[in-house]
Amino acid sequence: MIDDATFWTLTVLLGIGTFLIRFSFLGFFGRRQLPDWVVLHLKYVGVGVLPAMVTPLVLWPQATGGETDPARVIAALVTFLVALRLSVTGALLAGMGTLYLMQALL
């Protein structure tokens, strides 16, 4: 496990680093109109990054020692299906509710 001082040092440094990355982009292009193709590609960044971060946590969660947990898989599927039909907030609430329900039942 990581000690508290190292954790907070890394957290602050990573926060500063991500701020500088975003600020540099906005500083260069803040007053300019971006080309349409750049705006189109930027719209897909969140759609690509979020599943890349969530999928390993669903399929190989550390809480179960890396074993696939049916409760997490079912909750992820419910979240995905609700997101297709409703809103992001509805998907989050449905996914959380399903996860807690499945953990209680299984």
C-alpha positions as CSV (number, residue, x, y, z in Angstrom):
1,M,0.0,0.0,0.0
2,I,1.1,3.6,-0.6
3,D,1.7,5.9,2.3
4,D,-0.4,9.1,2.8
5,A,2.4,11.6,1.9
6,T,3.2,9.8,-1.4
7,F,-0.5,9.5,-2.3
8,W,-1.2,13.2,-1.7
9,T,2.0,14.3,-3.5
10,L,1.1,12.2,-6.5
11,T,-2.5,13.4,-6.4
12,V,-1.5,17.1,-6.4
13,L,1.2,16.6,-9.1
14,L,-1.2,14.7,-11.3
15,G,-3.9,17.4,-10.8
16,I,-1.4,20.1,-11.7
17,G,-0.3,18.2,-14.7
18,T,-3.8,17.6,-16.1
19,F,-4.6,21.2,-15.5
20,L,-1.6,22.4,-17.4
21,I,-2.4,20.0,-20.3
22,R,-6.0,21.3,-20.5
23,F,-4.9,24.9,-20.1
24,S,-2.2,24.7,-22.8
25,F,-4.9,23.4,-25.2
26,L,-7.3,26.2,-24.3
27,G,-4.5,28.7,-24.3
28,F,-3.5,27.9,-27.9
29,F,-7.1,27.5,-29.3
30,G,-9.2,29.5,-26.8
31,R,-10.1,32.4,-29.1
32,R,-10.0,30.5,-32.3
33,Q,-12.7,28.4,-34.0
34,L,-11.6,24.8,-34.2
35,P,-12.0,23.0,-37.5
36,D,-15.2,20.9,-37.8
37,W,-13.2,17.7,-38.0
38,V,-11.4,18.4,-34.8
39,V,-14.7,19.2,-33.0
40,L,-16.2,16.0,-34.3
41,H,-13.3,13.9,-33.0
42,L,-13.3,15.7,-29.6
43,K,-17.0,14.6,-29.2
44,Y,-15.9,11.0,-29.1
45,V,-13.2,11.3,-26.5
46,G,-15.5,10.8,-23.5
47,V,-17.3,8.0,-25.3
48,G,-14.0,6.2,-25.8
49,V,-12.3,7.0,-22.5
50,L,-15.1,6.1,-20.1
51,P,-15.6,2.5,-21.3
52,A,-11.8,2.0,-21.3
53,M,-11.7,3.0,-17.7
54,V,-14.8,1.1,-16.5
55,T,-14.5,-2.2,-18.4
56,P,-11.5,-3.6,-16.5
57,L,-13.2,-2.6,-13.2
58,V,-16.3,-4.5,-14.2
59,L,-14.6,-7.6,-15.6
60,W,-11.7,-8.0,-13.2
61,P,-12.5,-6.0,-10.0
62,Q,-9.9,-5.9,-7.4
63,A,-12.5,-6.4,-4.7
64,T,-13.0,-10.0,-5.9
65,G,-9.3,-10.7,-6.4
66,G,-9.6,-10.2,-10.2
67,E,-12.4,-12.7,-10.6
68,T,-15.4,-11.7,-12.7
69,D,-18.3,-10.8,-10.4
70,P,-21.8,-11.5,-11.9
71,A,-23.3,-8.6,-9.9
72,R,-21.0,-6.1,-11.6
73,V,-21.5,-7.5,-15.0
74,I,-25.3,-7.4,-14.6
75,A,-25.2,-3.8,-13.3
76,A,-23.0,-2.7,-16.2
77,L,-25.5,-4.2,-18.7
78,V,-28.4,-2.5,-17.0
79,T,-26.5,0.8,-17.0
80,F,-25.8,0.4,-20.7
81,L,-29.3,-0.5,-21.6
82,V,-30.9,2.3,-19.6
83,A,-28.3,4.8,-21.1
84,L,-29.6,3.8,-24.5
85,R,-33.2,4.6,-23.6
86,L,-33.0,7.3,-20.9
87,S,-30.4,9.8,-19.7
88,V,-27.0,9.6,-18.1
89,T,-28.5,10.2,-14.7
90,G,-31.0,7.5,-15.1
91,A,-28.3,5.1,-16.2
92,L,-26.2,5.9,-13.2
93,L,-29.1,5.4,-10.8
94,A,-30.2,2.2,-12.5
95,G,-26.7,0.8,-12.5
96,M,-26.1,1.7,-8.8
97,G,-29.4,0.3,-7.8
98,T,-28.8,-2.9,-9.7
99,L,-25.4,-3.4,-8.3
100,Y,-26.6,-3.0,-4.7
101,L,-29.6,-5.3,-5.4
102,M,-27.4,-8.0,-7.0
103,Q,-24.8,-7.8,-4.2
104,A,-27.6,-8.3,-1.7
105,L,-29.2,-11.2,-3.6
106,L,-26.0,-12.9,-4.7
